[in-house]
Amino acid sequence: MENKLTQILKVIVGSVAHGLSTPESDIDYRGVFVVPTQEILRIGGHTNETRWIEGKEDDTSWEIGKFLLMATKCNPTVLETFLAPTAPFPVLSLSELQLATELRNLFPYVWNANDVKNAFIGYGVNQRKKFFDNKDNRAPKYAAAYTRVLYNARELLETGTFTIRIADTEIGDTIRKFKDGKYTPGEVIQVCWDLETKVLQAFKSGKYKDKETDIEPVNKFLLKVRKDFW
């Protein structure tokens, strides 16, 4: 079934997209692909929901149905894929390019305030654990990710979107310093505690505190894809 998959979106994420890369940094990718509908509906059929290639370049893609479901749950990595810069990619047809645009245009509809609060803070807790455990001897990476995801959550709840190139924001210098290992554990925790407090404040009183997922345009788009990729 692998040769029947159609990838419609590929973006750059990680330190390159965040403006925090060094000459030694790898390029990380995320993407979206479509499985033909008949492969899903046939007897014994199933959806290959995730493709993951790990190595010098981390490349993760999701089947469009799983991708949109995770988006409505406000998975931070998935929401980032809507906004991240497009990666160099083999030439797509005009219809596939249009499909990618329509997909990215769903961003305002997929997310909701409550799940942003829970998912982004939860992601931050996971990064904090890896930071304290010095997972893979990469504590600075997790300190930076912990800070970034909370800043993005506050942005989203206050403005309706968030910044991918985090280096250009007011928190950029702090995150770069953390990524370079120039911190004390107490400093990281204090910065992130303050950011999490601001996330909770934005959830209670921010401009988008009452934002709900608008599932109708998301379902309409997915059904269109299922018909087009029969």
N, C-alpha and C positions, 0 to 999 in steps of 0.2 A: 504493500500500500504506500510505501514511502514515495514512489515516483508519482503518486496521484495527489500529493499535497501541493497546495499553491500558497506560497508565502506572499502576503500582501503588504506587510509592513516590517521594516527593520530599522531600529534606532540605536544611537550611541548613548550609553549610560556610564555610570562610574566616574572616576576622577577626571577623565577627559571631558565629559559633558559638564561636570561640576566646576571646571576651571581650576582644578587642583592637581593636575597631572605633572609628572616629572619626566625626564627623558627615559626613565626606566619603567614608566607606567604602561601596562597593557591596555588594550581597548576592549571594553565590555559591550556586548550587544544584547538587545531584547527584540522580540518580534512576534508577529501574529501570522498564523497560517490557517488555511481552510481545508477541511476534509470533505470530499464529495458526499452529498446527502445520501446517495444510494448506498455508500459504504457504511453509513451509520444505521440505516433502516433495514438493511438486508438481514436475513437469518444469520445469527452469529456475528453480526456486525458490531463494531465498537468504534469509539472515537479515540484516536491517538492524541491525548490531551496536551502533552508536554514533550518538547524536544530539548535536550540539554547537551551541549557540547562543552566540556571543561578541558582547559589546557592553558596555553599561553593567552588565549582569548576565550573569555567566558561568553557563551552564546546560548541564551535561553529563549525559546519561543513557545507560545501557547496556541492551541486551537481556538478559533474565534468564539465558540460557545463558552468554553472555560474562561477565556480572557474576559468576556463581558460579565460573566457571573462574578468573577473575582473583583472586577471593577465596581460592581454594585455593592460589594462588601468592603470597598475602599482599601483594598490591599495597596500599600504604599508603592511597591515596586511596579504594580500594574498601572496605577494612576500616573506614575512617572513616565511610563511608556507612551501615554497619550501626548505628552508635552515635550519629550526629549527630541534632540535634533536627529534628522533622518540620516541613516548611514549610507555609504556608497553601496549600491545594490544593482543587480542585473536589471536591464531595461524591462519595465513593466508595460503592459498594454494600457491604453487610455482608460479602459473600463476598470482595470486593477488600480491604476493611479487614483481614479475617482473614488473607488471603494476605500482606499487608504485614507483619503481626505474625509470622506463621510464618517469613517470610523473615528478618526481623531476629533471630529466635530461633535462627537457624542459626549465629550468630557463634561460639559456643564450639566448633562442629564444623569450621568451614572452615579455620582457621589452624593452622600448625605452627611449631615453634620455629626450625627451620633456615631456612625461607623468610622468617620474620619478621626474623631476623638479617640475611640477605642482602638482602632487598628494602628494608628500612628504611634500612640503611646505604647501599645503592646509591642510594636516593632522596636521602639526605643528601649523598652525593658530587655528585649532579647539582645540588642546591641550592648547594653550595659553589662549583662551577664558575660558576654564574650570579652568585653573590655576587662572586667575584673579577673576572668579566667586566663587572660592573655592568650586567647585561642590562636593556635598556629603561630604564636609569638608575634601577633599583629595587633596588640592593644591600641596603638595610635589610630589604626584604620577604624576600629570600632568606636573609639572616642569621637572621631569625626562624624561617623554615621549616626551615632546617638544624638549628637547636637543637631546635625542637618535635618533629620526627620522631624524633630520637634519644632524647629524653626519653620519648616515647610507646612506642618499642621497648622500652626498659628496663622501663617500667610493665607492658607486656603480658607480657613474659617472667617478671616477678616476681609479677604479680597475676592474670593471665588476662584483663585488660581494660586500657583506657587512657582517659585523660581528654580529652574534646573541649574543654571550656572550660579551656584551658591557663592562662589568667590566674589561676585560682584555685589553682594548684599552687605548689610551692616555687620552681619555675623561672619562674613567671609574670612577676615584676618584671624579671628579666633579659631575657626575650623581648620584653617591652614596650619596654624600653630599646633593644634592638637594632632593633626595628621603628621606633622614633623616630629612628634614626640616631645614637644616642649610644653609640659604641663605637670601638675601634681594631680593625683587622683581626686583630691578634695576640690581642686579647681574645676575639673570636668563635672563632677557631681553638682557643684553649686551652679554652674552655668546651665546645666540641663534641668536642675530643679527649678530655676527661675523660668526657663522656657516652658516647662510643663505647666507651671502655674499660669503662664500667659495663654497656653492652649486651653486650659480649663476656663479661664476668664473669657476667652473668645467664644468658647462653646456656649457660655451662659449669656453673653451680651454682644457678641460680634455681629456684623452685618448679615452673616449667613447662618446664624444660630438655629434658624428654623428650616434650613434647607433639607429637602427630601429628595430621594431618587425619583426621577420621572421615568418610569419603566416603559411607558408606551412607545416612545421613539426608539428605545433600545431594542425592544421586541420587534418592532416594525423593520428595523435595519437587519436584525438577525434573520428574520423570515425571508427578507429579500435575498440575503446571501445564500440561504439554504436553497431557494428556488434557482438562483443564478448558477450555483455550483452543483446542480443535480448530478 
